[in-house]
Amino acid sequence: MNSPDAATAGRRFWFIWLAPGVSLGNMWAYVAAAYSTIGLLTFVAISTPYVLHANLGIVAARQGQVTGDLQLLNEIIMLLAFAPAGVLADRFGRRGVYGFGLLAMGVAYFLFPLATSVGELAGFRVIFAFGVAAATGMLATVVADYPQDRSRGALIAFGGVLNGLGVVVVTLGLGRMPHWLVERGYDEVTAGRLTHWVFAALCTTFALIVYVGLQKGTPVHRGERLPVRELARSGLRAARRPRIMLAYLSAFIARSDQVILATFTVLWGQTAGIAAGLAPAQASGIGARIFGTAALSSLLWLPVIAAITRRLNRVSAVALCMGIATAGYLSMLLVEHPLEPAALGWFAFLGVGQISAFFGAMMLISHEAPVASRGAVIGVFNVCGAVGILLSASIGGRLFDAVGPAAPFAMIGVAAGVVTLFAVYVRWHDPGDGRTGTDLLSMSH
């Protein structure tokens, strides 16, 4: 499985060449992390409408605004936490920060169904936000640490497939546990609590896996690590480079559209189901099915976009990916009745747009971020994403209630179009000379 010069060239994990010093055990821990992290955090999109209705009795007409406000709080905390998490990771290593993040998510999931007011639920979301910032920041950093340049795109695509599998398992499987438990005689509050506690246990288990299994330390030797003050400044200074700035703007779309996808597809399906006379648990299942359709299509599309872009200049690939995202999000304006089978095709196209934005943004930042300050630069990348989520959640929730369910998606579609135009500008003025390097079909150098 290894090349003859594995000690200097790194090992190979299937079709992915690993950076020197990265072991197969480290890679298996990454596989577990990539499979679990995004899926576990997306459950909050299913969980929040359920808790608001079953536990707190919030009427459907207010759920859009309350959900948006909770997400806004979530993103404010993440906005404050991403950069410090990146600096800590550059100084002390990735695995401790990652393990803390998953553990904090588990604590929050344990507490969510015990909330007796929106204020308490908001307090628990603060804990959750710190956890998500640490865990997702480290997931992006590890994806940049572990591959050689020739396999960078391959690992991003592989990781994206693992992310998607985890999301599908949660949305189409575990996320429907409240409905299954209600069918077996549990009341809605108890069903919600048991489901949340299963997720708390899963977060704790995967926290242990990443802490034990990921690589110790950082990619640079202790004596080469930058001072904390220098790390804190490096992420912002890097924005002077046009390709880094493009990556930061792409994060604004790639991160915000993930939350729009998760939050407002579930809410759209659930509110439409309740309006059609379904019980809350059944309506929650409808919302999960819509989100699951988008997530499954993104999972199937990821290897395709990776193959399409593997010989393109990285900036050209970003322009293409953001163009697809623009079309996918604006297509929601064509959906009139989300419960009809015909609407699922549009939601599938939405998933294609979302994963395209994710791939393009991650491909660019993982290559452009300097090794010594990689955690800090990716921390700022994530801060830009958090700003995108903050704006899209706060504005999107109100647009959902005041204009219509398609309005938040159209807002992101317009923003993605603007980033597409900026990518074309950067391609003309500062293209670089690198390709995406993605070759999922090749098993050799």
Secondary structure, 3 states (H helix, E strand, C coil): CCCCCHHHHCCEECCEEECCCCCHHHHHHHHHHHHHHHHHHHHHHHHHHHHHHHHCCCCHHHHHHHHHHHHHHHHHHHHHHHHHHHHHHHHHCHHHHHHHHHHHHHHHHHHHHHCCCHHHHHHHHHHHHHHHHHHHHHHHHHHHHCECHHHHHHHHHHHHHHHHHHHHHHHHCHHHHHHHHHHCCCCHHHHHHHHHHHHHHHHHHHHHHHHHHCCCCCCCCHHHCCCHHHHHHHHHHHHHCHHHHHHHHHHHHHHHHHHHHHHHHHHHHHHHHHHCCCCHHHHHHHHHHHHHHHHHHHHHHHHHHHHHHCCCEHHHHHHHHHHHHHHHHHHHHHCCCCCCCCHHHHHHHHHHHHHHHHHHHHHHHHHHCCCCCHHHHHHHHHHHHHHHHHHHHHHHHHHHHHCCCCHHHHHHHHHHHHHHHHHHHHHHHCCCCCECCCCCCCCCC
